[in-house]
């Protein structure tokens, strides 16, 4: 064949006139290769083009240019420009595809509408009632965890709210519940108890739901506690309890959760005051009392380095200077 006839008989690619795609009418996710994902429009048009584009097997050095033209809310016209080499000829083609959007409902929204859930996380405290600040703090850690993890359509919250004695979060993923439980223990200590209940069978396997009970201790890292008639600070968490640091002098000890049940919280970490010292000698320092703005004197902690500030805790109406812990540096 001559070149003119060959150009008339050969096309670089076969492209249909229309291509269909599904978008969830509730959350806006798009179905791509069987998965519902969040995708930018430019990436969606490229994916749809790659889905229907059938290139001639002899094409070499293919270059595709793509532009979009919005027709209405459901239709977008895609303009394709193809440049390639085939049988020693340099060819150029232009095509158009009409991308049509249809409404659908993704798996996540379907399950949300049906109140589907796989796990319930119960936030409780040991020996006291959780205050509003602690509930907001722990619930915020779940949002941070979801933002850090790879997106998953099952990472949704079916229901949540305060209950008698704590807070319940009903969610669609057991894996998310377990990961959150580990995150809670790493940050605030405490214990996690799992309970699985069978709710049915599918394909010969039991369908179970997880109930994860997290009990936050009555104290936090940095708190001043009375334990065995001495004053201590919670230094850090361990696998089965906490590490305590004595306030009077340098001493650290590990304590189990059972032993700490008798500990009494005297001053929370968030209630501490950091004050500037006016005068300092070898064992004491003067400061302005934030309660009445009068000059007061406090005994310096054993690890005081002579700098101009000190951390104070109000214990039984008196100021107590505290040693420096790693949690103090994180706050600063």
C-alpha positions as CSV (number, residue, x, y, z in Angstrom):
1,X,0.0,0.0,0.0
2,X,1.0,3.6,-0.6
3,X,1.3,5.9,2.4
4,X,-1.9,7.7,1.6
5,X,-4.0,4.5,1.6
6,X,-2.2,3.2,4.7
7,X,-3.1,6.3,6.6
8,X,-6.8,5.9,5.7
9,X,-6.9,2.2,6.8
10,X,-4.9,2.4,10.1
11,X,-6.0,4.2,13.2
12,X,-3.7,4.7,16.2
13,X,-6.5,3.8,18.7
14,X,-10.1,2.7,19.0
15,X,-12.0,4.9,21.4
16,X,-15.8,4.7,22.2
17,X,-17.9,7.8,21.9
18,X,-19.1,7.6,25.6
19,X,-17.8,6.3,28.9
20,X,-19.8,5.8,32.1
21,X,-18.7,6.3,35.7
22,X,-20.4,6.1,39.0
23,X,-20.3,8.8,41.8
24,X,-21.8,8.3,45.2
25,X,-24.8,10.6,45.6
26,X,-24.2,10.9,49.4
27,X,-20.4,11.4,49.9
28,X,-19.1,12.1,46.4
29,X,-16.7,9.1,46.1
30,X,-16.1,7.7,42.7
31,X,-15.9,4.0,41.8
32,X,-12.6,3.1,40.2
33,X,-11.7,-0.5,39.5
34,X,-14.3,-1.8,41.9
35,X,-13.2,0.6,44.7
36,X,-14.8,3.8,45.9
37,X,-12.2,6.4,46.3
38,X,-11.8,10.2,46.4
39,X,-10.2,11.4,43.2
40,X,-9.5,14.7,41.5
41,X,-11.4,15.4,38.3
42,X,-8.2,15.5,36.2
43,X,-7.1,12.1,37.5
44,X,-10.6,10.8,36.9
45,X,-10.6,11.8,33.2
46,X,-7.2,10.2,32.8
47,X,-8.4,7.0,34.4
48,X,-11.5,6.8,32.3
49,X,-9.5,7.4,29.1
50,X,-7.1,4.6,30.0
51,X,-10.0,2.3,30.8
52,X,-11.5,2.5,27.3
53,X,-8.5,3.3,25.1
54,X,-7.4,0.5,22.8
55,X,-4.1,1.3,21.1
56,X,-2.9,-0.4,17.9
57,X,-0.3,-3.1,18.7
58,X,2.2,-1.6,16.3
59,X,2.1,1.9,17.8
60,X,5.4,3.4,19.0
61,X,6.3,6.6,20.9
62,X,2.7,7.3,21.8
63,X,1.9,10.8,23.2
64,X,-1.6,11.6,24.5
65,X,-2.9,15.1,25.3
66,X,-6.2,15.4,27.2
67,X,-8.5,18.4,27.9
68,X,-12.0,18.5,29.3
69,X,-15.0,20.6,28.5
70,X,-17.9,20.6,31.0
71,X,-21.3,20.2,29.3
72,X,-23.6,20.0,32.4
73,X,-23.6,18.5,35.9
74,X,-23.6,15.0,34.5
75,X,-21.7,15.2,31.3
76,X,-18.1,16.2,30.4
77,X,-16.6,16.1,26.9
78,X,-13.0,14.9,26.8
79,X,-10.8,16.0,23.9
80,X,-7.9,13.6,23.1
81,X,-5.0,14.3,20.8
82,X,-2.8,11.3,19.9
83,X,0.6,11.6,18.3
84,X,2.6,8.4,17.6
85,X,4.8,6.4,15.1
86,X,3.4,3.4,13.3
87,X,5.0,1.4,10.4
88,X,7.6,4.2,10.0
89,X,4.9,6.9,9.7
90,X,4.3,9.8,12.0
91,X,0.6,10.1,12.7
92,X,-1.7,12.5,14.4
93,X,-5.3,11.8,15.5
94,X,-8.0,13.7,17.5
95,X,-10.9,12.0,19.3
96,X,-13.7,13.0,21.6
97,X,-15.3,11.0,24.5
98,X,-18.4,12.0,26.4
99,X,-17.9,11.1,30.1
100,X,-21.3,10.5,31.7
101,X,-21.8,10.4,35.4
102,X,-24.4,8.3,37.1
103,X,-25.5,8.4,40.7
104,X,-24.8,5.4,42.9
105,X,-24.3,4.6,46.6
106,X,-20.9,3.5,47.9
107,X,-20.5,0.6,50.3
108,X,-19.7,2.9,53.2
109,X,-22.9,5.0,52.8
110,X,-25.0,1.9,52.3
111,X,-23.8,0.4,55.5
112,X,-24.1,3.8,57.3
113,X,-27.7,4.1,56.2
114,X,-28.3,0.6,57.5
115,X,-26.6,1.3,60.9
116,X,-24.0,-1.3,60.1
117,X,-21.1,-1.7,62.6
118,X,-18.5,-4.2,63.5
119,X,-17.1,-2.8,66.8
120,X,-18.0,-0.7,69.8
121,X,-15.3,1.2,71.8
122,X,-16.3,2.0,75.3
123,X,-14.3,4.8,77.0
124,X,-14.4,4.6,80.8
125,X,-12.3,5.5,83.8
126,X,-11.1,3.5,86.7
127,X,-12.6,4.8,90.0
128,X,-13.9,8.2,88.8
129,X,-16.0,9.9,86.2
130,X,-14.3,11.2,83.0
131,X,-14.6,15.0,82.7
132,X,-15.5,16.8,79.4
133,X,-11.9,17.8,78.7
134,X,-10.7,14.1,78.8
135,X,-13.6,12.9,76.6
136,X,-12.8,15.6,74.0
137,X,-9.1,14.7,74.2
138,X,-9.6,11.0,73.7
139,X,-12.2,11.4,70.9
140,X,-9.8,13.8,69.1
141,X,-7.1,11.1,69.1
142,X,-9.4,8.9,66.9
143,X,-9.7,11.7,64.3
144,X,-5.9,12.1,64.3
145,X,-5.5,8.3,63.9
146,X,-7.8,8.1,60.9
147,X,-6.0,11.0,59.3
148,X,-2.7,9.2,59.7
149,X,-3.8,5.8,58.4
150,X,-4.4,4.7,54.8
151,X,-7.9,5.6,53.7
152,X,-10.4,2.7,54.1
153,X,-14.1,2.7,53.3
154,X,-14.8,0.9,56.6
155,X,-13.3,3.6,58.7
156,X,-16.6,5.3,59.5
157,X,-18.5,6.1,62.7
158,X,-22.0,4.7,62.9
159,X,-23.0,6.3,66.2
160,X,-21.4,7.9,69.2
161,X,-22.3,9.8,72.3
162,X,-22.1,10.0,76.1
163,X,-23.5,7.2,78.2
164,X,-23.7,6.6,81.9
165,X,-20.1,6.5,83.1
166,X,-18.3,7.4,79.9
167,X,-18.5,7.6,76.1
168,X,-19.3,5.0,73.4
169,X,-18.1,5.0,69.8
170,X,-19.7,2.6,67.3
171,X,-17.7,2.1,64.2
172,X,-17.5,0.0,61.1
173,X,-14.0,-1.6,61.5
174,X,-12.6,-3.9,64.0
175,X,-9.1,-3.1,62.9
176,X,-9.6,0.6,63.6
177,X,-11.1,-0.2,67.0
178,X,-8.1,-2.3,68.0
179,X,-5.6,0.3,66.7
180,X,-7.3,3.0,68.5
181,X,-7.2,1.0,71.7
182,X,-3.5,0.6,71.4
183,X,-3.1,4.3,70.8
184,X,-5.2,5.1,73.9
185,X,-3.0,2.9,76.1
186,X,0.2,4.3,74.7
187,X,-0.9,7.9,75.4
188,X,-2.9,7.6,78.6
189,X,-2.1,4.2,80.0
190,X,-4.9,2.0,81.4
191,X,-6.2,-1.3,80.3
192,X,-8.1,-2.7,77.3
193,X,-10.5,-5.6,77.4
194,X,-11.9,-7.2,74.3
195,X,-15.2,-9.2,74.0
196,X,-16.5,-10.8,70.8
197,X,-20.1,-11.8,70.2
198,X,-21.4,-14.0,67.3
199,X,-24.2,-12.3,65.4
200,X,-24.6,-14.7,62.5
201,X,-23.0,-16.8,59.9
202,X,-21.9,-16.2,56.3
203,X,-20.3,-18.7,53.9
204,X,-19.8,-21.1,56.8
205,X,-18.0,-18.6,59.0
206,X,-19.2,-16.9,62.1
207,X,-19.9,-13.2,61.9
208,X,-18.7,-11.5,65.1
209,X,-18.9,-8.0,66.6
210,X,-16.2,-6.6,68.8
211,X,-16.7,-4.7,72.1
212,X,-13.5,-3.0,73.3
213,X,-13.6,-1.6,76.8
214,X,-10.9,1.0,77.6
215,X,-10.4,2.1,81.2
216,X,-8.4,5.2,81.6
217,X,-6.6,5.5,84.9
218,X,-7.6,8.1,87.4
219,X,-4.2,9.8,86.9
220,X,-2.1,11.0,84.0
221,X,1.6,11.3,83.2
222,X,2.9,14.3,85.2
223,X,0.2,14.1,88.0
224,X,1.2,14.4,91.6
225,X,-0.1,11.4,93.6
226,X,0.2,10.1,97.1
227,X,1.2,6.5,97.2
228,X,2.4,4.6,100.3
229,X,2.5,7.8,102.3
230,X,5.0,9.5,99.9
231,X,4.5,12.0,97.1
232,X,5.3,10.9,93.6
233,X,4.9,12.0,90.0
234,X,3.7,9.7,87.2
235,X,6.8,9.6,85.0
236,X,5.6,7.3,82.2
237,X,3.5,4.3,81.4
238,X,4.8,0.7,81.3
239,X,3.3,-2.5,79.8
240,X,1.4,-3.4,83.0
241,X,1.4,-0.2,85.0
242,X,3.3,3.0,85.5
243,X,6.7,4.3,86.4
244,X,6.7,6.7,89.4
245,X,9.3,9.3,90.2
246,X,9.6,10.4,93.9
247,X,9.4,14.2,94.5
248,X,11.7,14.4,97.5
249,X,14.8,12.9,95.9
250,X,15.9,10.9,92.8
251,X,14.1,7.6,93.0
252,X,12.1,5.7,90.3
253,X,10.0,2.6,90.7
254,X,7.6,0.6,88.6
255,X,4.1,0.0,89.9
256,X,1.4,-2.3,88.6
257,X,-2.2,-1.2,87.9
258,X,-3.5,-3.1,90.9
259,X,-1.0,-1.4,93.3
260,X,-1.9,2.0,91.9
261,X,-5.6,1.6,92.7
262,X,-4.8,3.0,96.1
263,X,-3.0,6.0,94.8
264,X,-4.6,9.4,95.5
265,X,-4.3,12.2,92.9
266,X,-3.3,15.4,94.6
267,X,-2.7,17.7,91.6
268,X,-3.3,17.2,87.9
269,X,-0.6,18.0,85.4
270,X,-2.8,20.6,83.7
271,X,-3.2,22.4,87.1
272,X,0.5,23.0,87.6
273,X,1.9,26.5,87.6
274,X,5.3,27.5,86.0
275,X,6.6,30.6,87.8
276,X,9.7,32.8,87.4
277,X,12.0,32.9,90.5
278,X,12.8,36.3,91.9
279,X,15.7,35.2,94.2
280,X,17.4,31.9,94.5
281,X,19.8,30.4,97.1
282,X,21.1,26.9,97.6
283,X,17.8,25.3,98.6
284,X,14.9,27.8,98.2
285,X,13.6,30.4,95.8
286,X,11.2,33.3,96.0
287,X,8.4,33.8,93.5
288,X,5.1,35.8,93.1
289,X,2.2,33.6,94.3
290,X,-0.3,33.5,91.4
291,X,-3.2,33.1,93.9
292,X,-2.6,36.5,95.6
293,X,0.5,38.0,93.8
294,X,2.5,38.1,97.1
295,X,6.1,37.0,97.5
296,X,6.3,33.4,98.7
297,X,9.2,31.0,99.2
298,X,9.4,27.4,98.0
299,X,11.9,24.6,98.5
300,X,13.7,23.9,95.2
301,X,13.5,20.5,93.6
302,X,16.5,18.2,93.8
303,X,17.3,18.5,90.1
304,X,17.1,22.3,89.9
305,X,19.8,23.7,87.6
306,X,19.7,27.3,88.7
307,X,17.5,28.6,85.9
308,X,14.9,31.2,86.5
309,X,11.7,29.1,86.5
310,X,10.2,26.3,88.5
311,X,7.1,24.1,88.2
312,X,4.7,24.2,91.1
313,X,1.9,22.0,92.3
314,X,-0.7,23.1,94.9
315,X,-0.9,20.2,97.4
316,X,-3.2,20.6,100.4
317,X,-3.0,24.4,100.2
318,X,0.8,24.6,99.9
319,X,3.0,25.1,96.9
320,X,5.3,22.1,96.1
321,X,8.2,22.5,93.6
322,X,8.4,19.6,91.2
323,X,11.3,17.8,89.5
324,X,11.5,18.0,85.7
325,X,10.0,15.2,83.6
326,X,9.9,14.6,79.9
327,X,6.2,15.5,79.8
328,X,7.1,19.0,81.1
329,X,9.5,19.5,78.2
330,X,6.8,18.4,75.7
331,X,4.4,21.0,77.0
332,X,7.1,23.7,76.8
